[in-house]
Amino acid sequence: MCTRYVSPDAAAIERHWRIDRRNPWRGGEIFPQRPGAFLRAARDSTEFQRELVVGQWGLIPWFAKTPRLTYSTCNARSEELASKATFKQPWARAQRCIIPAASFDEPNWESGKNVWWRFRRSDGALWGLAGLWNVWTDLATGEIHESYTMLTLNADAHPLMRRMHKPDPKLASDRQDKRSVIPIAPEDTDLWLAGPPEQAAGLITLTDASEFDAGPVHPMGVPAQGELGAS
């Protein structure tokens, strides 16, 4: 599960995904239940357009009583989207989004203790991570809250992502349910945002390890030379 990532600013997002409308967003490190930026098909347009939205990282479901949840909704298991109460309505309504990220972090426990690893794209471009969005209205105040969640997929067989997260010694190596985020290729952006459900579902796949530039995060906040890559 991913619980922190770095969001690019609005200008970088707009250049990469060719969005014309300006939305003030300064970017930075993002944590659960904090504001973050995401892309979706514009809600108020009669024709398909991409729009940049700022909302809470942690999807607020329709049945919530308050926007400050006592349980985590920053990640959603893709295998449960059609059945889990928190996510099945946004999934059924095709409320899919792209979460821009310059990098994301995952914990590695191979040394016996938690060592954070940072994941960038090997080509230096931005990640576009698969997500779902929702709009929740506070009935008491009328305040509208935008929110989103980041999708994950089982990565027990992935050569790189299976190395992340603390293993359960009671489970076999191929039954750990290690998780990975789901990058959406730039050319598939519109299909993910507005395509038919069955075609969008086909984009929920793991990314080849060669596309990752990954390594431990050192005190200065960057991977050390010689520790990058998917080895």
N, C-alpha and C positions, 0 to 999 in steps of 0.2 A: 504494500500500500504506500502511496506517495503522500507525504504530509508536509512537504515544503518544496517550493520551486521559485525560480526567478522569472518574473514577468518583464518583458521589454516594455518600453514606453509607447505611448500612442503613435508617435511618428514612425517608429520602427515597425509597429504592427501594420499601420496603414500602408507603408511602402511595400512590405512583404506580401500582404494579402490584397493590395490594391483597393483600399477603402477610401472613398472621397470625403466622407463626412467626418469632421473633427470631433473627438470626444476626449475631454481632458483626462489624461491618465499618465501618471509619472513613472509607473513601473516600480520594480524593486522586489525584494524577497516576500513571498506570500505564504501565509500559514492558515490553517483551518479557521473558519468563522471570521476571517479578515476579508476586506475587499480585494477583488481581483478582476481582471478584464477577460472577456470572452467574446467570440464572434458567433453570430447566428444569422439566419435569414431574417431580414427586417420585418418586424411585426406590422408596421403601419404602411407598407408599400403594396400596391396592387400587382407589381411585377417583382420578380426575384432580385433582391439586392442584399449585400452583406452589410451588417451593422456591428459596430463595436459597442459593447455594453459593459458597465461596471456593476458587479454584484457580489454578494457574499459567497466565499468558497465554503460550501456546505449547503446542499440543496434543502430548501424549506418546503416540505410536502404540503399538500392542500389541507390535511387534517391537523396541522400544527396549531397549537394555541398561542405560541409566541415565536418570534424569529430566532431567539436564542435557545437552541436545542440542547438537550442534556445527553444526546447520543450523537455519534459521528456520522455525517453524511457527505464528507468531502470526497470519498471514494465510493464507487458502485461496482460490484461484481457484474460483469457483462452477462454472465451465465444466469443471473437472477433478475434481469431487467423486466422481463415480462410477468414475473410473479411476485416480486417484492413490493409491498404496499407503497413504500416511499418513492419508488422509481417507476412503477408500471404505468402510471398515468402520463408522465412526461414522455416515456418511451412510446406509448401507444399514440400519442399526439405528435410524434416526430419532432419533439423539442430538443433536437440535437445541436450541439455547439462545438466549436474549436477553441481550445485553451492555448493561447500563445505562451511559449516558454523559451527563454534563452538557455535554461538548464533546469534539471530537477535532481533532487538528492534522494538517495536510498541508503539504509544501514546495512553494513557488511559485518558479519560475526565470525568470519573464518579464523580470526586470531583469538577468539574466545571472548572478545569484548566488542562493543559497538564502534565501528569506524565508518564515518559517513563518506560515501562516494558521491561524486558529482558526475552527471551525465549530460554531455553536449552532443550535438550532431557532428559527425566526422567531417562534413563539408562546411561547417561553420555557419550554416543557416539556422533559422529558428525552428523549434519544434512546434507542431500543431497537434495538440493532444485531444483525443476524443472525449466529449463530455455530454451531459444533459443539462438543460436549464429549466427554471420554473419561475413564475411570478406569483407571489403570495401577498394578499391584502389583509392588513390588520383591521378587523371589523370594528374595533373600538375607536381607532383613530383615522381610519381610511388611508393610512400610509401604505405605499406600495413597495415591496421588497423584491429585488431581483436576486437570484441565487443560482448556483451551478454545482455540479459534481463531476469528478474526473473518473472515467471508466477504467477498469482494470481487467486483466485476463490471466488465467493460469499460466505460469511460466516454468513449471517443473522441468520441462524438457529444453528450455532455452539455455544455451551455453553460458551466457552472461548473467541474465536476470535471475536465474535459479541460484546464483551465488549470494543474492541479497536477502536480507531479513534473517531473523534468528530462527534456526531450525528447531523442530520439535523432535527430540531424541526418541520419542515413542512411535514416530511415523517413518515409513520407508522413504528413501530419497525421492522417489517418483510419486509420493503421496503427500508432499508437504503443503501443497497449494501456495507455493510462492507466487507472487503477483507481479505483473508488469503493467505500466501505462500502455496506451494504444495510440501510437503516432499515426496521423492521417497524412498521406503524401499530398503535397501542394496541388497536384493535378486532380486529386479526389475531393478537394474541399467542398465544391458545390454539390457533389453527389452525397457527401455526408450531411451537409446542411439541409438539403431539400430534395434528395432523391427518394425513390420508392423504398419502403422499409426493407424489403428483401435484399435490394442491392446495397443499401447502407449497412445492413447486417453483415454482408460479405466483406466489409472493410475492417471488421473487428478481428484483427490478426496480429501476431507478434512481428516485430521488425527484426530483420537480419542483424546479427551482432556487429557486422562490419560497418553499420551506420552509426554506431555509438563511439564517442570519444569519452572514455570513462576512467576514473581513478580516484584514489582517496583525497579528501579535502584536507589540506594542511592549514596550519594556523593563519596563514595569509589569505586563506579562502580559495585557493586554486590548487588543482592537482599538480603534483610535482612532475618535472620532466622525467621521462622514462617509465612512468607509471600509467600512462594513458593507453587506451586501446582495449580491445575485448579479450585479451589473453587471460 
